[in-house]
Amino acid sequence: MRRGFFLLLAGISSLLALGDRYEISLFYRYLMNIYSINSIVSFSYIFLVFYLGYTITQIPGGLFAQKFGPSKIMGLSLILWSSFLILIFILHSFIVGIIISFLMGLSQGPIYPSMMQFLRDKYVDSEYPVATSITTFFGDISPAFIFTVSVLTYQIWKEPYLSPFLLASIGIITGIALVLIRDNYNYNRSFGKLRDLVQYSEYWILGISFLSYDAFFYIFLSWYPVMERIKDVNTANSYLSYLPWIFMGLSAILFGRIMSKLNKDLQLSGISYFIILICTVIMILFAAPYVFLISSSIILALLNPILLGFWRLSSRISGSANSSIAGGWMNFWGNLGGLISPYLAAVSIEKLKLLGLMVVMLSFIILGMVTRIILGEIENED
């Protein structure tokens, strides 16, 4: 099997895996209406239970990817996830919606640990940032892609649930292709040693650091349409409002190439965190819609060198043979951030508008900066 073909399928999986949350966020008013609820704090439980399920299957997903092969585990995850995405838009009970969202999270959890295992097995350390930047690119542009698909399908057929049906269909087709792939690489390994994850301090610091990163990012992923509405971004040209996600995707490719040449992950992460902190303050305090768009573009673009650094660092700490387990551990912690941040964001927005949200976001940035510096010291020692 050509590794480039799997890389394409992994990219599509990444687009869908991040896009489902944005699809739900985009149609949150429609879903609140059919669920008969009127509070975004109540609706945030949809995200909370998703991340709960998503968190639970991170480490098991990594173990199964190492044992049975990442393509099969990714494929099965996509097929199950796609089925649940359809259900969440056609069943009108809020309680059932919460249950389905939890099952979506459970089914989607193994995708990224599986992806990390395959990429690390097929690409050497110097190639790894470029390979991961391609899958990151697909994930980054998913909000813009899904917004375009959702708007076009709604304008043509006047039904908001058609775009999730389309995404789910792509997911099922991609999942079947992944299950049927034949890979000569030997994945029939014994399960990795889980005790290493709790025994060594670098894994704990890696987890806390990625928690802060994901918590910050998932605020954008979950509530970007709400922040955009508060900032009164020009809806007459609504496609313009999704340029930040396009810039984020392009920056993934750019930084992937830069990081493969420079090998200065810590320095790039530190500079990125500092600029993100400044832009977050500017984004919240200044009312002009275009300040929001420019600041958001810079923030999202500079999240990529941090993320790509995390991907490579986790595999360096664990060794390439255990990349899926380290990736599952890292994502487990990241999704603990996903459990708390959409709810904290919803509460802060509802009670204090964006000023309260700024405090929450800055707290995650500062925690991320401090823990990443500690990780850099460990990396230099190694």
N, C-alpha and C positions, 0 to 999 in steps of 0.2 A: 504493500500500500504506500502510495506517495504521501509523505508527511504534509505536503501543501494542501492536499484534499481534506485531510482531517482538520488542518488549521482553518480552512474555510468553514467546515461544519461546526468547529468550536466557536468561530466568530458568530455564526448564526445563533448558536446556543446562548452565547453571551448576550447578544441583542435581545433575545426573547426572555432570558432569565432576569435581566434588569427591567425590561419593558413591561412585564406584567404589572409590577407595582405602579409604574407610571400610567399605564392604561386605567388602572383602578383610580388613581389620583385624578386623572383627566376627567373621568366621568363620575366624580364623587357626588355631585349634586343629583345626578340621575339615580345613582345607587341609594343615596340617602332618601330620595323620594319613594323608590319601590320598597325600601326597607322601613319606611314610615318613621324616620328619625330626623331630628332637626339640629343636631349639634355635631360640630367636627370633632369635638373631644370624644363623643360616643363613637363616631365613625372611625376614629384612630385605633379602636380596638381591632378593626379589620387588619390593619398593619401590624399591630402588636402580636396577634396570634399567628400571623404569617411568619414573623421573625422568630417566634417561639418554635414553631415547627421546623423552620429553616435552620435554626441553631442546633436543634436536637440531632439532626442527621448529618452534620458536618463531619465529625470525626468518624462515625460509622461509614459514611460515604467514602471517606478517604481510605479506610481499611478495605472495603469491598473493591474499590478501584485498584488497589495494590494487589489484591488476591485474584480477581476475576477479569481485570482489564478495564481501562477507563472508558473505552468507546461503548462497551455494552452497558455499563452503569449509567453513563450520560444518556444513552438512547432510551433506556427504560425510564429514567427520571423525566425526560422530555415528554414522553408519551403520557405518563401519568399526570404531569403538570398541565398539559394541554387540555386534558379531559376536565380537570377541575376548573380551569379558567373559563370554559364554556358554562359550567354549572353556576358559577358565582354571578353571572349576568342574567340567568333565566329563572333562578329560584328567588322568590320575593320575601323570604323570611330572614330577618336580621340574624337570628340565632343560627339558622342553617348557613347563612353567609359567613359567619364567624367560624363554624366548623369546617366549611369548605376551604376558607382561607388558611386555616391551620394545616389541612391536608395538602394544599398547594405548597406550603412551606416545607413540609416533610418530604414531598416528592422532588422538590427542586434542590434541596440541600446538597446532594452528592455531585452536582454538576461541576462546580468550580474546583473542589479537591481532585476530581477525576481529570479535569482539564490540566491542572498543574502537574499531575503525575505524567501525563502523556508528553506535555511540552518539555518537561525536564528530562525525560528519557530520550527524546528525539533531538534536542538542541543542546549544544554545549553551553558553558557559562557565558561566553562572549556573544553567542547568538540569542541567548535567552531573552534579553530585553526587547529585541526586535520581534521575536515570536509572540511574546506576551503583549506587546504593544498593538499587534494586529487584533487579537481577541478583545483587548481593552478598547480599541477603536470602535468595534461593533457595539460594545456595551455603552460607550459614551454617546454615540449618535442615536441610541434607541429612543430617547424621548422625542427628538426631532422627527425621526422616522415614524414613530407611532402616532405622534400628533398629526403628521401629514396624512397617514393612512386613515386615521380616525375621522379627520375633518372631511376628507374626500368621500369616504363611504357614507358618512352621515349626510353630506350634501346631496349625494346621488339617491340614496335609498331612505333617508330620514329615520334610520334605526340605529341607535348608538351601540347595540350589541353585535353588529355585523363585523366591526373591526376586531374585537376579541375572537370571534369565530375564525376570521382569516388568520390571525396570529396563531391560534391553536392548531389550525390545519398545517401551517408551516412547521410548527413544533412536532406534530405527529410524523410528518414526512421526514423531517431531519432526524427524529428519534429512530425511525425504522432504518434509515440509512446507516446510522451509527451502530445499531445492533447487528446489522448484516455485514459490517466491515470485517475483513479478515486481516489480522495483524500478526506477523510472524514473531513479534517480540514476546518473550516469555514473561507473562504476568502471573503465572501460577506460583506465587511466592507465599511464604508463611507471613502471617500477620506481624506487623511491626511491633516494637516494644512500647506499649502505651506508658509504661512507668517512666520512660525518659521525659515525657511531656510534663510530668509533675515533679520530677526529680531535679531538673536543671533550671536555674533561675532565668536563663536567657529566653526560655519558652514563655515564662510568665510575663516577662517584660514585653516580649513580642506580642503576646495576647492583649495586654493592656494598651499598648501603643496602637495596635490595629483597631481595638475597640473605639478609641478616640477618633481615629480616621473615619471609620465607617459611620459612627454616630453623626459626625459632621456632614458627611456626604449624603446620608439617608434623609437628612432634613431637606436637602435640595431635591432629592429624588421623590420624596413623599409629598412635599408641600410647595414645590416650585409654582404651580398654578395659583395657589393661594397668595404667596408672596407677591407674585406678579400682579394679581388683582389689587392687593393693598397698595402697591406702588403705582397703580393706574397706568401700566404699560399700554401703549396704543394698540387697542384691539382692532383698529381699522386695518392694520397690517400685522395680523397676529403671527404670521410666519416669521417675521423679524424677531419676535420674542424668543424664538428657539435657536437663534444663532449661537448663544453660549454653548449649547450642546454640540453644535457642529465644530466650534473652536476646540472644545474638549476632545472630540474625536481626532481632529487633525494634530493636536498637541501630543496625543498618545503615539502616533507614528513618528513625530519629530523627536520626542524625548527617548523613544525606544532606540533610535539610531544614535542619538547623542550618548546615551548611557552605555551602549555597546562599545563605543570608542573611548570614552573618558574613564569609565569605571570609578566615578566619584559620586556614588549614590548618596552618601551621608551629606556631603556639601550641597548637592542639589535639593535634597529634602529640606535642609535647614533654611536655605534661601527661599524655597517655595512656601514653607510654613510662615515665614516672616511677612512675605508679600501678601499671602492669603489673609493674615491677621489684619493688616492695614486695609485691604480692600473690603473685608467684612464690615469694619467700622464705617467706611465710606458708603457702602451699599445700604446700610441701615439708616444712617444719619441724614443723608441727602435725599431730598424728595424727588428730584428729577428722574423720570422714567429711564432716560438713556444712561444716567449714572448707574442705575440698577443693572441695566443690560451690560454695560462695559465692565463694571465690577464683577458681575456674575461670570462673564466670559473669562476674565483673568483668574478668578478663583477656581473655576472648574478646569481650566487648562492646566493650572499649576498643581492640581491634585494628582495628575498623572505621574510626574517623576517620583512622587511619594509612593504611589501605589506600585509602580514598576519596581522600585527599590525594595518594597516589602516582599514582592513575589520572589525576587532573586535572593534576598537575605534569608527568607524562610527555608529555601532549598539549600542554601549554604550551611545553615545551622544544622539541618537534619541530615544532609547528604542526599544525593539525587535519588537513591533507591527508596527513600522514605518521604518524597516530596508531597505525596497525596495526604499522608498523615499530618505532616507539618502544616500543609495547606488547610486541611480540615480543622486543625487546632486554631490556626490563625483566623479562619473564617468563623469558627465557633465564637471566639471572642468578639470579632467584628459584628456579628449579628446579635450579640448581647447589647452592643451599642444600638443596633437597629431595633431592639425590643423597647428601649427606653426613649430614644431620641424623637420618633414621630409623636409620641404622647407628650413629652416635654415641650416640643415645638407647638403642638396644638393648644396646650394649656397656656403657654406664654403668648401666643397669638390672640387667643380668645380673651385673655385678661389684660395683657399689657401691650398688645399689638407687637410691633417689630422690635421695640426697645428691650422687652423681656427676652425675645428670641436672640437678640445680639449677645446678651449675657450667657445664654446657654451655648451658643456657637463659639464664643471666645473661650469659654472654659474647655471645650473639647480641643480647640486649636492649641492652647497652652499645654494641656496634658500631652498632646501628641508631640509637640516640640521637645519637651523634657525627656519623654521616654525614648524618642528617636535618637537623641544625643547619647543616652545610655547604651542603646543598641549599637550605635556606631563605635563606641569604645570597646564593646565586646567583639565586634567584627574586626577591629584593628588588632586586638589581641590574638585572634585566630589567624 
